[in-house]
Amino acid sequence: MSSGSHRTTRHRPAVIGVDVATASVRAVCADAEGRVLATAHSELPSPVRGAGGTSEQDARRWWPAVRSVLRRTTSALPLGGREVVAVAVSATSGTFVPAGADGEPIGPALMYDDRRAAAVNAEAQELGATRWKGLGLSVGPTAALGRAVWCGRAYGTDLHHILHTPDLIGRKLTGRPVAVDWSHALKSGYDARAGTWAEEVFDALGFPTALLPEVRAPGTEAGVVCAGASAATGLPAGCSVRLGMTDGCTGQIATGAVAPGQFVGVLGTTYVLKGVSEDLVRDPAGALYSHRHPDGWWLPGGASNTGGEALAAVDSARLPALDGAARDRGPASYVRYPLLRDGERFPFVSGAARGFDLGTPADETDAHRATLEGVAFVERLALDRVRHLGIPVSGPLYAAGGGSRSTVWTRIRATVLDRPVRVVERAETAFGAAVLAATGTLHENLSASARAMTGDGTLVEPVTAERPALDDAYGRFHDELRHRGWLDGR
């Protein structure tokens, strides 16, 4: 267990965002202007993955870890936490725990990547085909819907509740049952367009929807901190507990990309593109799907199998020197699609997709530069996909993730996209949860919270002189994808 904090001497109202991730819990306390006042984190046991694609974690460890980070965060504040007016919790999408009548776990948490109910999910896809098509969704092998049905069959009458991670933490904070936000409920079978669970699917599968929580909009109040939780965490009794969103959504919120037309490219191990559209847009290929925005808009997004892991074989200590050499060298002499896995899921869907090189690198620097460009080509293809579906993209692309710390990579991305890239400062899930906690407490709505708290970041402009060469390389990349049959005629 480890923690860190930043103390302040000014007394100002504050909010706390909590991120219950796969292997750790992190809390961030911030004021109305987005200044971080204190942080803390605590480790969780790694999920246990077994035969048949199971992935489990001891959910009884969640609350002690959350309680600990909240206590250490509030202890670092000038008023010992009395200045905190709201808290919100974010977690991984589709992780939940079966619970008894008292709301306590009766088994391990079934994690977001658990595949034990793949067959049930395939049946659910057929049963709700019309509904899913209308939502632009598909029920994949790891969907929480099938796992909820599996729990109903496995635990029988002992099962009284399906609790997503924030639901369980919300119960501990408020001392009573709480609603789930429609973001965490999405993969459990909630139709955010109709405002209902997919009842015809659950009925056909023999699962009573009474076991599922009430669903409400993210950012709304779920309850207030009870006396017991106040004593345990340092949060003031009566502090507002606001509904959060999944980690991907709160990561997007942390960048400030919350208005229609705004998009963020998250360059981590893989590449994720997320944005905001006024209307629900359906992707026939299933590469893009949408969460519901807290203000009623939609959050289209997709996750590639390509990304920062393309550099996994490079010693991290050598990356700065390679970046410098790649900057000085200029555009690569050949084209690389740096996909290390089998198959691609976004910006196109193909199980046959494999990485390729069109040409041979002149040296290590050339190879490094081609890899950086290849990921940028995937990003451009992703934005092209979004626009092809009729979703407007405006302004600079917001950038987050570890890869965005590379100045040369960001400059390449801006040049390939022919638009500025805005690198944001605090694009982390817990901070995004804090922005949600400020919605309706420190600020009127999410847009106001994001505008006041997320900051301007650093704007990186395209390199005009490199644009023709990168345009030509992108054309070759795009043509090769079509030639191999992985892209349609776009």
N, C-alpha and C positions, 0 to 999 in steps of 0.2 A: 504494500500500500504506500502510495506517495501522494504528496500534495504540494501546491505552491500558491502563494497569494501576493496581492499587491495592495498595500494599505493606502488609505486616503485620509486627509485631515478635514475635508469639507463634508458637511452633513447635507445630503440631498436625497430625495426619494429615489428608490432603486427597485429593480426587478431582478429576478434570477431565472436563468434558463438551465435546465438539466438535460443532459444527453446520456441515456442508458444505451451504450453501444454494446457490441458483441463481447468485448473483453475488458471494458472499463466503464466507469461512470464519471462524468465531468460536469461541474457546475461553473457558470459564469454569472457574476453579478455586475450589472451595468446601470448607469443613470439614464436620464431622459435624453441626453445628448450622445449616448453610446460609449461614454468613457467607462472602461472596465475598472471596477473598484476592487474586486477580489475574485479569485478562482481556486478551485481545488479539484482533485481527481482521485479515484480509488479503483483498484483493479477488481475484475470479476474473473471467476474461473472460466477457462476456455470451454466452449461447447464440446460435448462428447459426441463424436460422429461414429456411427456404427453401420452394421450390415443393413442392406435395404434402403440406404440413403437417409437413415435417421440422423437427427441433429438435435441434441438436448442440452439444457442447462438447468442448474438448480435455481429455480425462481425465488427460493427463500433467501438467496444471497442479494437480491436486488434492493430490498428496502434497507438492510443494514448499510449497504454501500451508499445509497442515496442519502440516508440519514447522516452518514459520516461526512460526505462532501458538503451537505447543507450546513451542518454544525461548524465545520472548519471555515466555510465561506462567511457565514454570519459572524463568527468570532473575529474575523479580520476586519469587520466594518466598525466605524467609530461608535455607532450606537448599538453594537452587538446584534444587529439584525433588525432592530425596531424600525429602521428606515425602509425596509423591504415591503412593498405594497402588493406584489404579485409574483407568482412562480408558475412556470409552464414546463412540461416534460415532453421530450422527444425520444423516440426509440426506433429500432429497426422495423421495417415494414413487414407485417405478417407474423411477427413473433407473439405468441400468447401462451397462457398457462391454464389448464383445467382447474377449476376451483369448486370447493364445497359450498354449503349453505352460508357459512360464515365468511366467505370470500377468501379463505386461505387455500393455497395450492394443495391439490390431492395427487399431484404427479409432477414430473419435470416439465419445464417450459419446452414447447416445440418451436424450434427456431425458424427463422425466415427461409432457410435453405433446406428444411426437412422435406424429404421426398416420399415419405412412407404412404402418403395418400394420393400418389400420382394417378392410380386407376380411378379413384373416386373423383378426382378433379377432371379427368377425361370424360367421365359420365356427366359431371356438372356442366362441362362445356357444351355437350349435346343438349342437355335438358334446358339450358337457358340461352341457346344459340341466338334467338331473336333479341333478347335483352343485351347480351354481350356485344352483338353487332351494333346495336344502337349506341352503346357506350364506347365503341372502338376498343374493346378489351378482349382478352382471351384468358381463360382459366388455365394457367400453366401447371406443370407437375408439382411445383412447390407452393401453390396458392394455399392460403390459410383456410379457405372454405372447406377443402377436402379434409384437412387435418381436424377442423372442428367436428365434422361428421364422424371421423375416425374416433375422436375422443368420446362422442356420444355413444358409440358402439362399444368402446373399450371400458368405459367407466359406468355406464348404465345410470341407475338412479342416484349414484353418488355424485354425479356431475350436476351442479346447479348453475355454474357460470363459466363462460369463456371470457377470460380477462386478458386483453392486450397489455403489454408492459405498462403504458401510462395509466390504464384502468386500475391495475393493482397498486401502483404508487399513489394514484389519486385517492383510493380508499384509505391508504395509510395516512395521507395528509389531512383528509377531511373527516375520517372516522365513519364514513358512510359510503354506499355505492355511488359511483359517478358515471356520467356519460362518456362515450368514446368520441373522438373527433372523426369526421368522415374521411380523413386521410389514412389514419391507422386502420380504419374499417374497410378500406377499399378492397384489399386482397382477401378479406374474410367474406366477401359476397354482398357488399353494400352498394346500392345503386344511387350515387350522389345526384344523378339527374332527376330520378323519380322521388328521391328522399325516402327510400324503403330498402329493406333487405330483399334479396332475390327469393321471395317466399315460395314461388312455385318450384324453384330448384330444391330448397331445403325440405319442402313438403314431400317432394318425390323421393328424396333421399332419407326420409324418416327422421329428420332432425328438427326439433321444436325451436323456433326462433326466439322463444321466451328465454332461452339460455344465453342469448346474445344481448349486449348492452344497448341502452338508448344511444342514439347517434345525434350529435349536434355539430355546429360549425366550429372550426378551429378558432382560437382566440376568445371564445365566449367563456363565461365563468362556470366552472364545474361545481364549485363549492368554496368553502373557506377553511383555513387551517384550524384544526381543532386544538383543544388545550393539550392533549397528550402529544400530538405532533409538534406543537410549539415548544414544549419542554425538551423534546428529543432533538430538534433541529435548530433552535434559535430563531425560527421564523415567528413573527408576532401572531398570536391568536387572532383570527379574523382576516388574516392576509388572504387575498384572492388567489384561488387555484384556477388557472386558465387552461383551456384545452390546447394541446400542442399539435404538432404534425409529425410525419415520419422524418427520419434523418435526412433523406434526400431533399425533402421540401424545405425543412428548416435551414439546410445548407444553402439552398437557393435564396431564401429570405435574408440570410445573413449577408448576401452580396448586395442587396438592395434592388434586385431585379424582380419587382413585384407588380409592375404596371403592364398593360397590354403592349405587345411589341418588344418588350425587353427579354433578352435571353442571356443565359450564362453557360459557358463551357467549363466544365469541371475536369481538369486534367490530372487525374490520380493514376492509380494502377491501370484503370481503364478510363475511357473518355465518356463523359455524360453531358448531354445537352438538355437544358431545361429552360422553359420560358413561360410566357403568359399570353393567352389569347382570350378575346372577348367571348368567343363562341366555342362550343365543343367541336373539334375537328377529328374525324375518324380516318385512320390510316388503313387502307385495305390490306396492306402487307403485314400489319401488326407490329411494325418496327417502332411506332410511336404510340404512346398511350397517355391519358391525362388524369391527373388528380384534380379535385375541385379546389379552386382558390377560396380562401376565407371570405372574400367579398363577392363570391358568386361567379367569378370568371373561371377560367380553366388553366391548368398547368401542364401543357404538353411536354413530353420529354422522352428520351430514349438513351439507352446505355450500350456503348460499343464493346466489343471484345478487344479492341485495339486501344492503346494508351501508353502511359508511362512505363508499363512493364516492358515495352520495346527496348528499354535501356537497362533491363534487369541484369544483363551479363556484364555491364560496364561497372568497374570499380567506382563507387560514388566519390571517392577522393579525387578521381581524375576528371570528373565531369566539368568542373570550372575551366580547366585547361582545354578540354575538348570543345566546350562552348565558345571559348575565346578564339580558338583556331577555326571553328565553323563560321563564326562571325566574320573573321578576316578573309576566309576563303570565298564566301559568297555561295550562290546556288550550286547544288550538287550536280555532278556530271551525269547522273543516272537517276532512275525513279525506283523508289522502294515502297512496297506496301508492308509495313512492319507488324503484321499479324502473327503472333506467336502461338495462338491457340487454333484448334480445328473449328471452323465455322464462325460466322458473323451474325449479329442480331440487330445491329444498327450502325449506319444509316440504311442498310439493306439487310434482308434476312436470307441467309444461305448456309446450310449445313456443309456445303462443299467448299466454301471459301477457305483459301490458304494464303499465307503471305507469299510475296514474290518480289523479284528484282528485275528491272528492265535495264540491263547493262551490268557493268562490273565496277566496283569502287576503285578509284585511283589509289587510295590509301585510307588509313583509319579516320582521318578528318573528314574525308569525302563520305565515308560510310555513316559517320555520326550525323553529318549534315543531312544526308538523305533520309535518315530515320526521323529526325525532327520534322523535316518537310512532309514525310509520309503521314505522320499523325495529323499535321495541319491539313493535308488533303482530305483525310477522313472528316475533319471538322467542317471543311467547306462543303463536302458532300452532304453532311448532316444538315447544314443550314439550307442548302439547295433543296433537300427533301422537305424541310419545313415549309419553304416558300412554295414548292410544287403543290403541297396540300392546301395552299391558300391561306397560310398563316402569315400575317405581316411581321417583319423583323425590322426594328428601327433602332437608330442610335448605335453607340459602340457595343461590342460584345463584352459582357462582364466575364471575368476570368477568375477561376479559383482552382484549388488543388495544388499539390506539390510541384507539378510541372510548370505552373505559372510563376514560380519563383525564378525560373531561368529567363533572363532578359532577352537573350538571343532567340530562344524558342518562342517567346511571346511576340517578338518583332517579326519572326517568320510567319506566325499565325496571322498577325495583322496584315502582312503583305499578301499572303495567300487569299485572305478573305476580302482584301481591299476595303477594310473598315478598321477604325481604331479599336483597340482592345483595352478595357479598363480593368486593371488588376486591383482587386479589393483587399483590404487589410485583414479583416477578421472573418473570413468565410468559413466559420466552423459551426457545427450543428448546435452546440450549447448556446452560442451567441444568437443564432437565429431563433432559438426557443425563447431567449430573453426578449428579443424584438416582439415575438408573439405575446409574451407576458405583459409587455407595455401597451398592447392593443386594448383599448377600452379602459386603461388605468392611467398611464402617463400620457397617452396620445389617443386621439379620437378613433382612428382606424389603422389598419395595417400599413396602408400607404404612408400615412403620417409618421408612424413609428419608424418605418424603413428610411424615409427621407431624413428624419432627425438623427437616427442612430448609426447608420451604416457608413457614412463618410463618402468622400469623392474617389478615393483610391488614386492610382497612378495611371495616366492615359499613355498608351504606347501607340505611336502612329506607324502606318505602313512605310516600307522603304521603297520609294518610287522607282529607283534604279533597278531593283531586283524583280519588279513586278512582271515584266515580259517573260523572263526565264521561268519564273514560277508558274505563270499562266500556261506556258507551253508544257511544263512538266505535269501540271494538273490535268491538262487535256489528254496526255498520254496515259496517265493513271486511270482516268475515267473511261477512256476507250478500251483499255485492257480489261477492266471490270466487266464491261459490256461484252467484249469478245469472249470472255470466259463464261458468259451466261449468268452472271451473278446480279446484274442490273437489268432493269427493263429498258424500254426504248427511250427513256427520258434523256 
